[in-house]
Amino acid sequence: MGDTGFLAPLVLRIAASLPDQGLYLLAACTFIAGMARGFSGFGAALILIPIGGSIVGPKIISPVLLVIDTLAAAGMLPAAFRGANRREVFTMASGALIGVPLGTAALALADPLILRWAITVVSACLLALLVSGWRYHGQPSAPLTAGVGGVAGIFSGAAQLGGPPVVAYWLSGASEAFVVRSNLMLYFAISSLLTAISYTIGGLFVERVFALTLVILPLYGSGLYIGSRLFKLAKPSTFRFICYVLIGASAVLGMPALDTLLR
């Protein structure tokens, strides 16, 4: 009876945190986002944030993604630390130190509807950047690296969308795919720490965030594990194409104008 009495209020709180509609779609997107993250080192936010924001709101889904990604990806950090170009990563993170609080302020203060449209537009633009194959071919420098980190930090703080600017920049160099992937893993670990501090100060870690985290964390972790295995087996070009399609579909379905499809 004692255990039952303790668990009942917790179960009720978790149930109350779940969306009335769109839960299955949110669960599917969470699993796919984990696969994309595990395979490429990024992409989870581009898949989960647009649709998740349309179901539970940007101010809930962004902190949820931060928590589940931090917990699920923690086991991949030691290998990423060993394989990364740590000097470049820490230089990039110095820019994020400024950018993340600015993005967090936008998330905390902006109107949810305006923020959702902004996320949709930014997601579409970043997807176009990745699909275009554009890469920065200039000479990398510390100020430029920090500047890219600042822009990525703003996107991360506002909507956990800091991946594409960093990816486009690092892929422009001669680094091998393993090093780029390790750089991304290590950078996002540092960026997530900065974002967590900003979200705490901004009061974004509400009870509903942690309740929803308990429900979808296993799905994200499973996807992350499968994606990391696929990195060793699948053709990068094939999986990259699939990720692009999923990202595009998420951006479209996440538009506020299509809420009737999800609710």
Buried (B, 14 or more C-beta within 10 A) or exposed (E): EEEEEEEEEEEEBBEEBBBEEBBEBBBEBBBBBBBBBBBBBBBBBBBBBBBBBBBBBBBBBBBBBBBBBBEBBEEBBEBBBEBBBEEBBBBBBBBBBBBBBBBBBBBBEBEBEEBBBBBBEBBBEBBEBBEEEEBBEEEBEEEBBBBBBBBBBBBBBBBBBBBBBBBBBBBBBEBEEEBBBBBBBBBBBBBBBBBBEBBEEBEBBEEBBBBBBBBBBBBBBBBBBBBBEBBEEBEEEEBBEBBBEBBBBBBBBBBEEBBEEBE
